[in-house]
Amino acid sequence: MVEPVERRSWLALGAATAAAFMVVVDVSIVNVAFPSIQQSLGASNAALSWIVSGYSITVGSFLLLSGRLADRQGRRRMFNLGLAVFAAGSLLCGVAPRVEMLVAARVVQAMGGSLIMPSSLAMVLPEFPVSRRSAAIGMWGAMGALGAAFGPSIGALLINGLGWRWIFYVNLPIAALVFAASLRLVRESRGEAAGGRLDVVGVPMGTLALALIMAAIVQGEGWGYGDSRVLALAAVGAVLLPFVVWRSRSHPNPLLDLTLFSYRSFWSATASFGLYALAFVPGFLMSSLLLQDLWGLSVLEAGLGLTPGPIMASLLSIPAGRQADRWGHRWLLTSGVALCGLSYVWLLLMAGESSAYFAVFLPANIALGIGVGLSIATFVSAAMCDISPSRFAIANATTRTVQQVCFALGIAVVVALFSSAPSSDLLSGYQRAWVWVIAAFAASAVLFALAFPSGNAIRRAR
């Protein structure tokens, strides 16, 4: 029997998903603004790269801390703080007179985004019974898919009509409306008892370790992965991580909740999601480059050309969540990931140097959208399906941290593979990248099929 859900809960979820939409759009929208920003501020390519790098490093570093704070101090409180910080960062981005100030403002934005993402879902999930949580996460994921779909197109329209600064100004009214809605619709919730301080040694050490590793991965593309700075960052981060794990095992209030990994559903879904992340954003990046650089489409044409897949994903995320609630996650998600991989097999076999959008790219894009609709939000619900409400934020933050690190690592590998192709044979660069993407999706599907428990969360709890 499907348990009823209050109308207020669905409205609260709507506010949370609107914030997630705003954050995801802001990530994808910046890429199309680079030429305008460069012309306006006279920025170098290296400086422009930090507009994205600074954001990625900050989000990846602070997600775990944000999840801990949300569970302890209040999910709605941290969500609204994140909205305020994100809005302030957006305003600073819009008025930035120099690229250095723009990079600093993007870091402020990222700190707000790192507070929003784990708390936005955790603050509303306790309002839903176990039998409806995957459907709720599906709705949250659907808005993320729409953000990825329309970010480049929205960005192109705003830049052409009002200028690049408006891709940041547009966040201000959205943040204000979501802030007001959350105060009215969302009940405050906490997980852990408020008493007891977080690990004052392990928390900064863990945050620093993640920042160093993310910086090494992200900056390796520009500096070179054999550069002494990259090697030093990676080495220090790698040395700190075992210490952080040790502190997390011994401290009563650590940064990383290792007991989450005692749940088979959590560790298998998180590990599979990491493999999936090695392919997901890198594959999307290669598709954008294929349409623009190899086939010669404009930014707006490429943005519109990429939208059918994410639209399909957004349409399927909620129904997929309902089916996961009813039957379990294993085969639904495995099928979705496998379909993602097959879409790139099609491109590998069929794509050539001449433009063939309708005959080759569109079928692959739609198949990818179906696969993503069955998988990306379902990964989050799979990881959290057996976790108690008291740890929703830290569980989501842990999964998202793995996702962020693997996103960055996957992009680094794909760019290296693409760049290794001879300039006389550009298509071979795409093919090398697609082989990596296919292999990562395949590994994700196999691991999830073999390791994730059967049945749904209600049956396992009996």
C-alpha positions in Angstrom: 0.0 0.0 0.0 1.3 3.5 -0.9 1.3 5.8 2.0 -0.1 9.3 1.5 2.0 12.4 1.6 0.9 15.8 2.8 0.6 18.6 0.1 2.9 20.7 2.3 5.6 18.1 1.9 5.4 18.2 -1.9 5.5 22.0 -1.9 8.6 21.9 0.4 10.2 19.5 -2.0 9.4 21.9 -4.8 11.4 24.7 -2.9 14.3 22.3 -2.4 14.4 21.3 -6.0 14.2 24.9 -7.2 17.4 25.5 -5.3 19.1 22.5 -6.7 18.0 23.7 -10.2 19.6 27.1 -9.6 22.9 25.5 -8.5 23.1 23.1 -11.4 22.2 25.8 -13.9 24.9 28.0 -12.5 27.5 25.3 -13.0 26.6 24.7 -16.7 25.8 28.3 -17.6 29.3 29.7 -17.0 31.0 27.7 -19.7 29.1 29.5 -22.5 30.0 32.9 -21.0 33.8 32.5 -21.3 34.3 34.4 -24.6 32.2 37.3 -23.2 34.0 37.3 -19.9 37.4 37.2 -21.6 36.5 40.1 -23.9 35.0 42.2 -21.1 37.7 41.6 -18.4 40.7 41.0 -20.6 41.3 37.6 -18.8 43.8 35.1 -19.8 42.9 31.4 -20.5 44.6 30.4 -17.2 42.6 32.9 -15.2 39.3 31.8 -17.0 40.0 28.2 -16.0 40.0 29.2 -12.3 36.4 30.4 -12.7 35.4 26.7 -13.0 38.3 25.2 -11.1 37.8 27.4 -8.0 34.2 26.4 -7.9 34.8 22.7 -8.3 37.5 22.5 -5.7 35.5 24.4 -3.1 32.3 22.4 -3.6 34.2 19.1 -3.4 36.1 20.2 -0.3 33.2 21.4 1.8 30.4 19.0 1.0 31.3 16.6 3.9 31.5 19.4 6.4 28.2 20.9 5.1 26.5 17.6 5.5 27.7 17.2 9.1 26.6 20.8 10.0 23.2 20.2 8.4 22.5 17.1 10.4 23.7 18.7 13.6 22.7 22.4 13.4 19.5 22.1 11.4 18.9 21.2 7.7 16.6 24.2 7.0 19.0 26.6 8.8 22.0 25.4 6.7 19.9 25.4 3.5 18.9 29.1 4.1 22.5 30.0 5.0 23.6 28.4 1.8 21.0 30.4 -0.2 22.2 33.6 1.4 25.9 32.9 0.7 25.1 31.7 -2.8 23.1 34.9 -3.5 25.9 37.1 -2.1 28.5 35.3 -4.3 26.2 35.7 -7.3 26.0 39.4 -6.7 29.7 39.7 -6.3 30.2 37.8 -9.5 27.9 40.2 -11.3 29.7 43.3 -10.2 33.3 42.0 -10.4 35.5 44.5 -12.2 38.5 42.1 -12.6 38.8 38.4 -13.2 40.6 37.9 -9.9 37.5 39.2 -8.1 35.3 37.1 -10.2 37.2 33.9 -9.2 37.0 34.9 -5.5 33.3 35.5 -5.9 32.9 32.1 -7.5 34.5 30.5 -4.4 31.9 32.3 -2.3 29.2 30.9 -4.6 30.6 27.4 -4.2 30.6 27.6 -0.4 26.9 28.4 -0.7 26.3 25.6 -3.1 28.1 23.1 -0.9 25.6 24.0 1.9 22.6 23.9 -0.3 23.1 20.5 -2.0 23.2 18.1 1.0 20.6 20.0 3.1 18.1 20.6 0.3 17.3 16.9 0.1 17.8 16.0 3.7 15.5 18.7 5.0 12.5 17.4 3.1 13.1 13.6 3.0 11.9 13.1 6.7 8.5 14.3 5.5 8.1 11.3 3.2 7.5 7.7 4.2 10.1 5.1 3.2 7.7 3.9 0.4 7.8 7.3 -1.3 11.4 8.5 -0.7 12.8 7.3 -4.0 10.0 9.2 -5.9 10.8 12.3 -3.9 14.5 12.0 -4.8 13.5 11.4 -8.4 11.7 14.8 -8.4 14.8 16.4 -6.9 17.0 14.7 -9.5 14.6 15.7 -12.4 15.2 19.4 -11.7 19.0 18.8 -11.7 18.6 17.2 -15.1 16.5 20.1 -16.4 19.2 22.5 -15.1 21.9 20.6 -17.1 19.6 20.6 -20.1 18.7 24.3 -20.2 21.8 25.9 -18.6 23.7 26.4 -21.8 20.6 27.7 -23.7 19.6 30.0 -20.9 23.1 31.3 -20.7 23.3 32.0 -24.4 20.0 33.8 -24.4 21.0 36.0 -21.3 24.4 36.8 -22.7 23.0 37.7 -26.1 20.2 39.8 -24.6 21.6 41.4 -21.4 25.3 40.5 -21.1 27.3 37.9 -19.2 26.8 39.5 -15.8 23.1 38.6 -15.9 23.9 34.9 -15.7 24.7 35.7 -12.1 22.1 38.4 -11.3 19.3 36.0 -12.3 20.1 33.9 -9.2 19.1 36.7 -6.8 15.3 36.7 -7.2 15.3 32.9 -7.4 17.3 32.6 -4.1 15.0 35.1 -2.4 11.8 33.3 -3.5 13.2 29.9 -2.4 14.3 31.4 0.9 10.9 32.7 1.7 9.2 29.5 0.6 11.5 27.4 2.8 10.6 29.4 5.9 6.9 28.9 5.2 6.9 25.3 4.0 9.8 23.4 5.5 9.9 22.2 9.1 13.3 22.3 10.8 14.9 18.9 11.4 18.1 17.7 12.8 19.9 14.4 13.0 22.5 14.0 15.6 22.2 15.5 19.1 23.4 19.1 19.2 25.9 18.3 22.0 29.5 17.4 21.4 32.0 19.3 19.3 33.0 18.1 15.8 36.6 16.8 15.6 38.6 20.0 15.7 41.6 18.3 14.2 40.0 15.8 11.7 37.5 18.2 10.2 40.0 20.8 9.0 42.5 18.1 8.0 39.8 16.2 6.0 38.6 19.4 4.3 42.2 20.3 3.4 42.9 16.8 2.1 39.9 16.9 -0.2 40.9 20.4 -1.4 44.4 19.4 -2.2 43.3 16.3 -4.1 40.7 18.2 -6.0 43.2 20.9 -6.8 45.7 18.4 -8.1 43.1 16.7 -10.4 41.6 20.0 -11.7 44.8 21.9 -12.1 46.7 19.0 -13.6 45.1 19.7 -16.9 46.6 23.2 -17.2 49.9 22.6 -15.3 50.6 19.1 -16.5 50.2 16.0 -14.4 54.0 15.6 -14.1 54.3 19.2 -12.8 55.9 19.4 -9.3 53.1 21.5 -8.0 50.5 18.9 -9.0 52.5 16.1 -7.6 53.0 17.9 -4.3 49.3 18.7 -3.9 48.4 15.1 -4.6 51.0 13.7 -2.3 50.1 15.8 0.7 46.4 15.1 0.2 47.0 11.4 -0.1 49.1 11.4 3.1 46.4 13.3 5.0 43.6 10.9 4.0 44.6 7.9 6.1 45.0 10.2 9.1 41.4 11.5 8.5 40.1 7.9 8.3 41.9 7.0 11.5 40.4 10.1 13.3 37.0 9.2 12.0 37.3 5.7 13.5 38.3 7.0 16.9 36.5 10.3 17.4 32.9 10.5 18.6 32.0 13.3 16.2 34.2 12.9 13.1 34.0 14.5 9.7 33.4 11.2 7.9 30.8 8.8 9.3 32.4 5.5 8.6 29.4 3.5 10.0 27.5 4.4 6.8 29.8 2.0 5.0 28.4 -0.9 7.1 25.3 -0.7 5.0 25.7 -2.8 1.8 23.3 -0.6 0.0 25.2 2.5 0.8 28.7 1.4 0.0 27.8 -0.4 -3.2 25.7 2.5 -4.5 28.3 5.0 -3.6 31.1 3.0 -5.3 29.0 2.4 -8.4 28.1 6.1 -8.5 31.8 7.0 -8.4 32.4 4.8 -11.5 29.4 6.3 -13.1 30.7 9.8 -12.4 34.0 9.0 -14.2 31.9 8.8 -17.4 28.9 11.1 -17.0 30.2 14.6 -17.1 33.2 13.6 -19.3 30.8 12.1 -21.8 28.7 15.2 -21.8 31.8 17.4 -22.4 32.8 15.3 -25.4 29.3 15.6 -26.8 29.5 19.4 -26.5 32.9 19.4 -28.2 31.7 17.1 -30.9 28.8 19.4 -31.9 30.8 22.6 -31.7 34.4 21.9 -32.6 34.1 19.0 -35.0 30.6 19.5 -36.5 30.7 23.3 -36.4 27.5 24.1 -34.6 27.2 27.5 -32.7 27.0 27.6 -28.9 23.2 28.1 -29.0 22.7 25.4 -31.6 24.8 23.0 -29.5 23.0 23.9 -26.3 19.6 23.2 -28.0 21.0 20.0 -29.6 22.0 18.6 -26.2 18.7 19.3 -24.5 16.6 16.2 -25.7 18.5 13.8 -23.5 18.3 15.8 -20.3 14.6 16.5 -20.9 14.0 12.8 -21.3 16.0 12.2 -18.1 13.8 14.7 -16.2 10.6 13.1 -17.4 11.7 9.6 -16.3 13.4 10.4 -12.9 10.1 10.6 -10.9 8.5 7.4 -12.5 11.9 5.6 -12.0 11.9 6.6 -8.4 8.4 5.2 -7.9 9.4 1.9 -9.4 12.5 1.8 -7.2 10.3 2.3 -4.2 8.1 -0.5 -5.3 10.5 -3.2 -6.7 13.9 -2.1 -5.6 16.9 -0.4 -7.2 19.1 -3.2 -8.5 17.9 -4.1 -12.0 16.2 -0.7 -12.7 19.5 1.2 -12.1 21.7 -1.5 -13.7 19.6 -1.2 -16.9 19.8 2.6 -16.9 23.6 2.6 -16.5 24.0 -0.1 -19.3 21.9 2.0 -21.6 24.1 5.1 -20.9 27.1 3.0 -22.0 25.4 1.7 -25.1 24.6 5.2 -26.2 28.3 5.9 -26.5 28.9 2.6 -28.2 26.6 3.9 -30.9 28.6 7.1 -31.2 31.9 5.2 -31.3 30.6 3.0 -34.1 28.6 5.6 -36.1 29.9 9.1 -35.6 32.2 10.6 -38.3 33.9 13.9 -39.0 30.8 15.1 -41.0 27.8 16.4 -39.1 25.1 13.9 -38.7 23.0 15.2 -35.8 19.6 13.6 -36.6 20.9 10.3 -37.9 23.7 9.7 -35.3 23.8 12.1 -32.4 20.0 12.5 -31.6 19.3 8.7 -31.1 22.4 8.4 -28.9 21.3 11.5 -26.9 17.8 10.2 -26.4 19.1 6.8 -25.3 21.5 8.5 -22.9 18.6 10.6 -21.5 16.6 7.4 -20.8 19.6 5.8 -19.1 20.2 8.9 -17.0 16.6 9.1 -16.1 16.7 5.6 -14.8 20.0 6.0 -12.9 21.3 9.4 -11.7 18.7 10.3 -9.1 18.1 6.6 -8.4 21.8 6.3 -7.3 21.1 8.8 -4.6 18.0 7.1 -3.4 19.8 3.7 -3.6 22.6 5.0 -1.4 20.2 6.4 1.2 17.4 3.8 1.1 18.5 2.0 4.3 20.0 5.0 6.1 18.1 6.5 9.1 16.7 10.0 8.8 19.1 11.2 11.4 22.0 10.9 8.9 20.4 11.9 5.6 22.5 15.0 5.1 25.9 13.4 5.8 25.0 10.3 3.7 24.0 12.5 0.8 27.2 14.6 1.3 29.4 11.6 1.4 28.0 10.2 -1.9 28.2 13.7 -3.5 31.8 14.1 -2.4 32.7 10.8 -4.1 30.8 12.0 -7.2 32.6 15.4 -7.3 36.1 13.9 -7.0 35.3 11.3 -9.7 33.7 14.0 -12.0 37.0 15.9 -11.9 39.1 12.8 -12.3 37.0 11.6 -15.3 37.3 14.9 -17.0 41.1 14.9 -16.5 41.4 11.5 -18.0 39.1 12.2 -21.0 40.9 15.5 -21.8 44.3 13.7 -21.6 43.0 10.9 -24.0 41.4 13.5 -26.3 44.6 15.6 -26.4 46.8 12.6 -27.1 45.2 12.2 -30.6 47.2 13.5 -33.6 45.9 16.9 -34.8 45.4 15.3 -38.3 42.9 12.9 -36.9 40.6 14.7 -34.5 38.0 11.9 -34.6 40.3 9.5 -33.0 40.5 11.7 -30.0 36.8 11.5 -29.5 36.9 7.7 -30.0 39.6 7.3 -27.3 37.5 9.4 -24.9 34.3 7.3 -25.7 36.2 4.1 -25.0 36.9 5.4 -21.5 33.3 6.5 -21.0 32.0 3.1 -22.1 34.4 1.2 -19.8 33.4 3.3 -16.8 29.7 2.9 -17.4 30.2 -0.9 -17.8 32.2 -1.1 -14.6 29.5 0.8 -12.7 26.7 -1.4 -14.0 28.5 -4.7 -13.2 29.4 -3.6 -9.7 25.9 -2.4 -8.9 24.3 -5.6 -10.3 26.6 -7.8 -8.3 26.9 -5.9 -5.0 23.6 -4.1 -4.3 21.0 -6.0 -2.2 17.9 -7.3 -3.9 14.3 -6.1 -3.0 13.2 -2.8 -1.7 14.0 -1.0 1.5 10.7 -2.0 3.2 11.3 -5.7 2.6 14.9 -5.5 3.8 13.8 -3.7 7.0 11.4 -6.6 8.0 
